[in-house]
């Protein structure tokens, strides 16, 4: 469903308000740790730690050199980039939810706004919008991919609970695959989206997968953005990345060797891999996982997101469930096993899915869908674009 004038105004106001909130609480100047590394690496177009984040560093460098023209320091500019990307993600979440929700338009707008605000003020997500970090752009990519899936214009993915037809445009799937490839040049967590995406596209139109031409083109548009990883060998020298080439006595200690084995280890993160917990250790982190969910949503939010998940099941919104629930299961299991100190930020995509489920529940409560669930209604079909006939 394309946004009308009122929705566009809401989106712009939501973006402006959220951006103002993040900028008001922005961390000023140079930071330590990974944030400081990104601030320096982007300015010099050098390397950050594995997996390299080439897209983020290229965007960050252009952003820094633009804002320095108006007197903003490169370090603060890199922090502000996170605020802009985070505000864009919050605004896009409103649009994504508006297209998914059912019922009166006023209720859908209120529920979509509730979802966006709920995620926007999530404590961990908010904290990452104030510093030079990669997780706000990752959240934005998730929502861009969701929006691309919506552009398939399948009735199952619009507001019809029981569609009679499934139509996928010939171009939208390629946009999805391109965004996945581009997101993979930013963060490896994008891989956890792939099973749900493939399942969703299978649900929407199985015939699409029987075309060898479609599959070859899908593979091509997915792999093409990965050429950005050539940034790493091109910018790995002492001039761009002096911290990877430290003076050592009369010689030099090269922390990055510019060869294929080192390159593959770098982009896969193996060169700094912290390992994984055993099964017993992973199970021991379950109380921590539950605590994080409870602290970020509180009991009313937990109840609301569970109600929303149940509603999606009862309404048989299989495409939405394939995207969100499949991802939550994979990401949550990974978080339990991944032995890393900053595991808290890996929960941000999970909080995004939780906010989406809570938004479905809020919409249902406002529009009286709880009474309608389980009743038989003729499907409400969305108008299809003229170019949406499958090849």
N, C-alpha and C positions, 0 to 999 in steps of 0.2 A: 504494500500500500504506500504510494508516494505521499510524503508529508505535504499538507496544505499550508496556507499562510500562517494560520494559528500555530500549527505544530512547529513551523520554522522559527516563529518568534519565541516559542517556548525553548526550542533547542538553543538558540542564540543566547537567551537570557540564562539558561542553565549553564551553558559554557562560560559566560561572563562571570556569573556568581561563583561558580566553582573555581575558575582561574583566579578570581580576586581572593578567595579564601586561601588557596594554596600559596599565592604570592605574598599574602599578608603574613603567613607563617613560614616563609621560605628561609632556608639556611643561607646566610650570607657568606660569600667568600670561599676560600680554600678549605677543603675538608680532608680528613685522613682516610686511610683504608682504600677500599675499592673506589669510592667516590673521588678521592684525590687522584687516583690513578687515571680514572676516566677523564677528569678535568685536564690533566697534562697530556694524556695520549691523544685526545681529540684535537687539542690545539696544535700539536705537532704532526698530526696525521701519523701517529706511531702506533705501536702495539699495546693493547691492554692484556690482561691475563687470559688464558684460554677460557672459552673457545674463540676468543678474538673479537667478537661483536663488530664485524666490519660495517654493517649498515648503521649501527648506532654511532660509531666513531665518525663516519662520513657525514651523517646528519649533524652530529654535534659540532664538528669542525666548522661546517658552513654556518651553523647557528652562532657559534662563538665569534667568528670573524665578522658576521653581520652586526651583532649587538655591540661589539667593541666600537663600532663606528658611532654609536650613540652614547658612549661613555661607560658602558657596563663591563665589568671585569670578566675575562674569560671563565673564571671559576664560577662566579655567580650566574653567568649566562647558561652554563651547563646545568646548574641546579634548576634554573627557570625553565629549561627545556623539558624537564620531567613534569613540571607544573602544567605546561601547555599540553603535553601529551596526555597527562592524566585527565585534564579537563575535557579534552576531545573524547576520551574514552567514556566519560560520564555522559556527555551529550549524545554520543552514538548509542549508548545503552538505552537511553530514552526512545530513540528511533527504532531500535531492534525490538524492544518490548511492545511498543505501539503496534507494530506489525504482527506480533504474535497473539496479542490479547483479543478476547472476544467481548461482546457486549456493547452498551452505549458508549459513544465516543468520549463523553465527559468522564465516565468512570475509567475507561482505558487510559486516558491522559493522566488522570490522577494516579492510577496504579503504576504507569510507566515512570512518572515523576518520582513516585515513592521508591521504586526500584533503583533509579539512578542516584537519588540522594542517599539511600541506604548504602550503596556501594561507595559512593563518593566520600562519605565520612567514615568509612571503615578504617579503624585506627592504623592497621599495618599498611593498607593501600595509601592512606593519607601521608604516612611517614615517608613513603618512597617518592611521593610527589614533591618533596621538599629538598631532595638531594640529587646529585648526579648518579643515577642508577638506571638499570635496564628494565625494571619490572613494570613500569608504567607503559612503556612501548609494547611490551609483551601482552599486557591486558588489552591495549588498543588493537593489536593484531588479532586477538581472539574475537573481538567484536566485529572487526572488519570481515573476518572469515564468516562469522554468523550472518552478517548482512549479505554477503555474497551468496550464501546458501538461500537466504530468503528471496533473492532475485531470481531464483529458479521459477518463482511464481506457482509452485505446486500448491494445489488446494489443501493438501495435508499440512503444508507449512504456513498457510494463512489461518483464517479463523474458523475453518470448517472442521467440526469434530469427526465427521464421518464422510470424507470425500468419496466421490464416485470415479474421479479421474485423477491421474497424476501426469503432469506435463512438465518437462524440463526444457528450458531454453537451450539452444546449442552453444551459446557463448558463456552463460553463467558458470557452468562447471569449470571451464578453463580459467575464469577469473578466480575461482576457489583454489585451483591448483597453483596458480601463479602466486596468490597470497600466501599459501602454505610454503612454497619455496622461498619467498621473500622473508617470511617470518623465521624460517630456518637459518637465514643468515644473521639472525639476531639472537635467538635463544633456542636451545635444544629441547626445551619443554614443549615446543610446538609438535613434536613427534607424538605426544600423548593425545593430541586432537585427531590424529589421522584415523585410528580405528573407528571412532564415532562418525567422522566425516564420510568414510567409505560406506559404513552401514547406512547412513542417512541417504546418500546418493543412490544406494541400492534400493532403499525403500521408495524413493521418489520415482525412479524410472530404471527398471532392470534392463530394459532393451538397450539403453545407452551403452551399457558395458559390453554388449555383444559386437560392437563396432571396433575393429582393429585400428581404424583411422582415429577414432576418438581416444583410444588408449594411448596411441603413440603421441598424439598432440598433447594429451594430458601429461605424459611423462616429460615431454619437451618443455612445456611451460613451467613445470615444477623444477626441473633441473637448471633452466636458464638463469634464474636469479642467483643460484649457488656460485656462479662465476665471480660474485663479489668477494668470495673467500680468497681470490687471487690478491686481494689487498694485503694479505698477511705476508707472503714472500716478498711482495713489492715494497713493503714498508718495514721490513724487519732489520734493516741495516743500522749501524751505529748512529748515523745522522738523524734518523727519525726516531729510533728507539734506543737511546743510550743506556737505559737501565737494563736492557737485555745483553749488553756488552760491557761488562765491568772490568776496569783495570785490575790486573792480578799479578803483582810482582812486576817483572819485566815484560810480561805478556798481557793477555786479555782473556777474561772468562766469558765465553759466549753461552748465555743461558738459552738461546734459541739457535739451533743449527738449521741453516736454510737448505734442507733436503726433504725428499718426499716422506720418509718415515717420521721426521720431526714435525712436518706439516700436518700429517694425518693425526698424529698424537695430539697436536695443538688444537685442531678444530673439533676433535672429538672429546677433548677435555682429559684424555688419558694421562697427559703429562703432569696434571695436578690432581688426579683422581684421589678422592678421600676414601673411597671404598664404600661398602654397604654392610649393614647390620646382618647378623644371623637372624634366623626366624625367631628365636627366643628374645633376642634384643629388640627386634621390630615389634613383637607383641608387647614388650615392656614399655614401648612408647605410645601405646594406645591411650592411656590416661592423659598424656600430654596433648594428643590430637583432640580428644574430647574437650579438654580444658580450653584449647585455642578456639574451637568452634563456639563453645559456650560464652567465652569472654567477648567474642566479636559480634555475637548475635543476641546474647542474653536469652533467657527462657522464652519470652514472647516471640523473638525472632526465630528460635529453634522450632517452636510449634508452628509458626507461620510457614517456614520453608518446608517442613514435613507435610503440612496440609497442601501446599502447592505441588509438591511431588506426587502426593496421592491423587490430586485432582488431574494432573497430566496423565496418570495411569488410567483413571476412570474414564477420562474423555478420549482415551486412545490416541493421544498426541505422540505417536511413535517417533516421528522425526525429531521433535524437540527433545524427547527422552534419549534418543540415540546420540544426539549431540552433547547434551549436558550430563546425563547420568553415566554414560560410558566414560566420559572424560573424568568425572569425579572419582569413579572407582579406580581408574588407572593412576591418576595423580595422587590420590590419597594413599594407595598402596606403595607407590614410589616414595612418598614422603616418609612413610613408616620405616622403610629400609635404607633410605639415603643417609649416610653418616656425614653430615656437614653441619658446621656450627650455626650458619644463618638459615636454618631450615624454615624459620618463621615466614620468610618472604615467599617461599614456595607454596604457601597456603593462599596467596592472593587470588590465583585463578579459581580456587575452591570457594572462596568467599564470593567471587563473582557469580558462580553458579548458584550458590545459596541465595544471593540477593534476587536472582532471576526467579527461582522457585517461590520465594516469599512474595514477589510481585504478582505471580499467578494467583496466589492465595488471596492477596489483597484485592485484586480485580474481581475474583469470584465472590468474595464477601460483599463488595460494593454493588455488584450487578445481580446478585441473587442466583448465581450459577449453581450453588450447592443444591438448591431444590430441583434444578433442571438436569443435573447429572444423572445419567442412566435413562432419561426419557428419549424417545425417538423423534427426531426432527429432520426435515429435509435439509440437506447440506446447503449452505450459503456459499455459492461459488464466486470467487474473485474474477473480475474481468481479466482476460489474458491479453498480453501484448500481441500485436499482429505478427511480430517476428518470433513468437514463442513456439512455433511448431517444430517438433524434433526432426532432425535430419533422418 
